């Protein structure tokens, strides 16, 4: 079973809109099941959008649960968009592609949360073009990779005018997992101010010990730390 869903959102000038999307995939069989979507946002001058997207997979079958969301955002003059995306359980393979172009004075804020376990794979790709004078973006990804799962985070922020951009990836790695982080910034204008950060590491032993002295088991302490990290 495979499906591809298209959603186009046109937000008029000075509108203030909240959009919530919940995508679930269930597979109780032996064949691959895929749910993917292409979501496009077009913001007119002064428009404000908050977009909340949560992905979840379940089912006791042996077939893979695949989800490949694509987001396209075109931000007009002085518009504002905030994205909150979360994928924390049950998706075996995912490729998350987001592209955005920002006009004069536009702002894009992205908060991404991902958790993988078992042999799951998650790839995230962000490309943001800061074309307008005074445009700005702040992209933050927080992830946890457990067991033998793999994650890849790639971000590319292009400063094409007087603008400001910040991209950040923080990951906790556990077990035999693998995490790749490739934040990239490109200044094509003398007044482009861009910053990138990436941090990957295991849970600090001091954190575990402190919680275990309060009566938690090691597993409970790890769960508490992970939940707080992804909150």
C-alpha positions in Angstrom: 0.0 0.0 0.0 1.5 3.3 -1.1 0.0 6.8 -1.2 1.1 10.3 -2.0 -0.9 13.2 -0.7 -0.7 16.8 -1.9 -1.7 19.8 0.2 -1.4 23.4 -0.9 -2.0 26.3 1.5 -2.4 29.9 0.3 -2.4 32.3 3.2 -3.6 35.8 2.4 -2.0 39.1 3.4 -2.1 39.8 7.2 -3.8 36.5 8.0 -2.8 34.6 11.2 -3.3 30.8 10.8 -2.5 27.7 12.7 -2.4 24.4 10.8 -2.1 21.0 12.5 -1.3 17.8 10.5 -1.2 14.3 12.0 0.0 11.5 9.8 -0.1 7.9 10.9 0.9 4.7 9.1 -0.2 1.2 10.2 1.3 -2.0 8.8 0.4 -5.4 10.1 1.5 -7.3 7.0 4.8 -8.4 5.4 4.9 -5.9 2.5 6.2 -2.4 2.6 3.6 0.3 3.4 4.3 4.0 2.5 2.6 7.3 3.3 4.2 10.4 1.8 3.0 13.9 1.4 4.0 17.1 -0.4 2.9 20.2 1.5 3.3 23.7 -0.1 2.8 27.0 1.8 2.5 30.3 0.0 2.4 33.3 2.4 1.4 36.8 1.2 2.7 40.0 2.8 2.4 40.1 6.5 0.9 36.6 6.9 1.7 34.5 9.9 1.5 30.7 10.0 2.2 28.1 12.7 2.4 24.6 11.3 2.5 21.6 13.6 3.2 18.2 12.0 3.4 14.8 13.9 4.3 11.5 12.3 3.7 8.1 13.9 3.9 4.5 12.8 2.5 1.3 14.3 1.6 -2.3 13.4 3.0 -5.7 14.3 3.8 -6.8 10.8 7.3 -7.4 9.3 6.8 -5.0 6.4 8.5 -1.6 6.5 6.6 1.5 7.4 7.9 4.3 5.2 7.1 8.0 5.4 8.7 10.7 3.1 7.3 14.2 3.7 8.2 17.1 1.5 7.6 20.7 2.6 7.9 23.8 0.3 7.5 27.2 1.8 7.4 30.5 -0.1 7.4 33.5 2.3 6.4 36.9 1.1 7.4 40.3 2.4 7.3 40.6 6.2 5.6 37.2 6.6 6.4 34.7 9.5 6.2 30.9 9.6 7.0 28.6 12.5 7.2 24.8 11.9 7.1 22.2 14.6 7.7 18.7 13.4 7.9 15.5 15.4 8.6 11.8 14.5 9.3 9.7 17.6 8.0 6.2 17.0 7.3 3.4 14.6 8.6 4.8 11.2 11.2 2.4 9.7 12.4 4.7 7.0 11.9 8.4 6.4 13.3 11.2 4.2 12.2 14.6 5.2 12.9 17.4 2.6 12.2 21.0 3.4 12.9 23.9 1.0 12.1 27.6 1.7 12.6 31.0 0.0 12.2 34.2 2.0 11.4 37.6 0.7 12.2 41.0 2.4 11.7 40.9 6.2 10.4 37.4 6.2 11.2 34.9 9.1 11.2 31.1 9.2 11.6 29.2 12.5 11.9 25.4 12.5 11.9 23.0 15.4 12.4 19.3 14.5 12.3 16.3 16.8 13.2 12.8 15.7 13.8 9.5 17.6 14.8 6.3 15.9 15.4 2.8 17.3 16.0 -0.8 16.1 17.3 -0.6 12.5 15.3 2.5 11.5 16.7 5.2 9.2 15.9 8.9 9.2 17.2 11.5 6.8 16.5 15.3 7.1 17.3 17.8 4.4 16.8 21.6 4.9 17.5 24.2 2.2 16.7 27.8 3.0 17.3 30.7 0.6 17.4 34.1 2.4 16.7 36.3 -0.7 15.1 39.3 0.8 16.8 42.1 2.8 16.2 41.6 6.5 15.1 38.0 6.1 15.9 35.5 8.9 15.8 31.8 9.7 16.4 29.7 12.8 16.5 25.9 12.2 16.8 23.6 15.2 16.9 19.8 15.1 17.0 17.6 18.1 17.2 13.8 17.7 17.8 10.6 19.6 19.3 7.5 17.9 19.0 4.2 19.7 20.1 0.6 19.0 21.4 0.2 15.4 19.4 3.0 13.9 20.9 5.6 11.6 20.3 9.3 11.2 21.5 11.9 8.7 20.9 15.7 9.1 21.8 18.0 6.3 21.0 21.8 6.3 22.0 24.4 3.7 21.3 28.1 4.5 22.0 30.6 1.7 22.4 34.2 2.7 21.7 36.1 -0.6 21.1 39.5 1.0 21.5 41.4 4.2 20.0 38.7 6.5 20.6 36.4 9.5 20.5 32.7 9.7 21.2 30.0 12.3 21.1 26.2 11.9 21.6 23.8 14.8 21.6 20.1 15.2 21.8 18.4 18.7 21.8 14.6 18.8 22.0 11.9 21.5 23.5 8.6 20.4 22.9 5.3 22.2 23.8 1.7 21.6 25.3 1.0 18.1 23.5 3.9 16.4 25.1 6.2 13.8 24.5 9.9 13.3 25.7 12.2 10.6 25.3 16.0 10.9 26.3 18.3 8.0 25.2 21.9 8.7 26.2 24.2 5.8 26.0 28.0 5.5 26.8 30.0 2.4 27.2 33.8 2.5 26.6 35.4 -0.9 26.3 38.9 0.4 28.7 41.0 2.5 25.9 41.7 5.1 24.8 38.1 5.5 25.2 36.9 9.1 25.1 33.1 9.4 25.9 30.6 12.2 25.9 26.8 12.3 26.2 24.4 15.2 26.3 20.6 15.6 26.7 18.4 18.6 26.5 14.6 18.9 27.2 12.7 22.1 26.0 10.1 24.5 24.2 10.7 27.7 26.6 11.9 30.4 27.3 9.4 33.1 26.9 12.1 35.8 23.3 12.7 34.6 22.5 9.0 35.0 24.1 8.7 38.4 22.3 11.7 39.7 18.9 10.4 38.7 19.7 6.9 39.9 20.6 8.2 43.4 17.0 9.5 43.4 15.7 6.0 43.1 15.4 5.5 39.3 16.8 2.5 37.5 19.3 3.1 34.7 16.6 2.5 32.1 14.2 4.8 33.8 16.9 7.5 34.1 17.8 7.2 30.4 14.1 7.5 29.4 13.7 10.6 31.7 16.7 12.3 30.1 15.6 11.5 26.5 12.1 12.7 27.2 13.4 16.0 28.6 15.8 16.4 25.7 13.0 16.0 23.1 10.4 18.1 25.0 
